[in-house]
Amino acid sequence: MAEVLEIEEIARQAKEFYESELRQTLEADHRDEFVAIEPISRTYYLGLTMVDASRQARAMQPGRRSYLMRVGHKSAMQIGWFE
């Protein structure tokens, strides 16, 4: 049976994996794209949109949750605007 993690633990492990192993490469070559990180298997899926990345993750790891983030940004999306 697949291991299931709590949401907070998924986020923590995915961020740790991103910082330690993915940041440098992804930010150099895939800035502004979206990445879905599945922390148990330490796999990731890139897409030009949030939907693309999450669909890939779900197709390849249907029983697992992934953490979605935008490469090179603090959050996946921004709501609102600045004047």
N, C-alpha and C positions, 0 to 999 in steps of 0.2 A: 504494500500500500504506500502511496506517495506521502511524503512528509508534508504536513501543513503548518505553516507559520502564521502567527498573528500579524495583523497589518503593520503594527509598529516595528516588529522585528523584520519583516520583509523590507520596509523602508530603510532601516538601519543597516542591514546587511548589503542591500543594493547600493546605498550611498558609499559604504566602505569599499566595496568592490570597484565602483566607479572611480573613487579617489585614488586607490592604490594601483589599479591596473588599466583603467580605460581612459581616464581624463586626457592624458597627453596625446594619445593617438586620435581619439575621437574629436577632440577640440581642434586638432590640426587639420583633419580631413573631412569632418562631418558637422561642423559648427552649424547651429540652427536646425539641425534635423532632430528627430525624436528617437529615443532609445528606450526599449522595454527590457528591463534587467530581471532575470529569474535567478534569485540569489542562491538557491540550493544547488543547482547545477552549474552556477556561475556562467550562464550563457546570456547573450544579449541579442536583440533584434533591432535593426535600424529601419526607419521609415521617414519619408518626407513629411508625413502627417502623423498625428497621434494615432489615428485609426489604423494606418499602415503598420506602424510598429506593434500596436497591441494585437492586431489580427495575426501577424506573424508569430508572436509569442503564444497566442492561444492555439493556433494551428499546430505548432511544434510541441507545446507543453500544455495540452488541454486540461489537465488536472491540477495545474499549478498557477499561483498568482504571480504577477510580475509588477515591478515598480516602474512607472513611466516618468521620464524626465526629458527636458529639452537640452541638447548638448550645448554647453557653454553658457547656460543660464541658471539662475537660482530656482526657478520654477518652470513648470511645463507651459503655463499660460498666464497671461495677465488680464485682469478684468478691470475695466475703467481706463482712464487716460489722464495725462498731465497736460496742463496748459502752460 
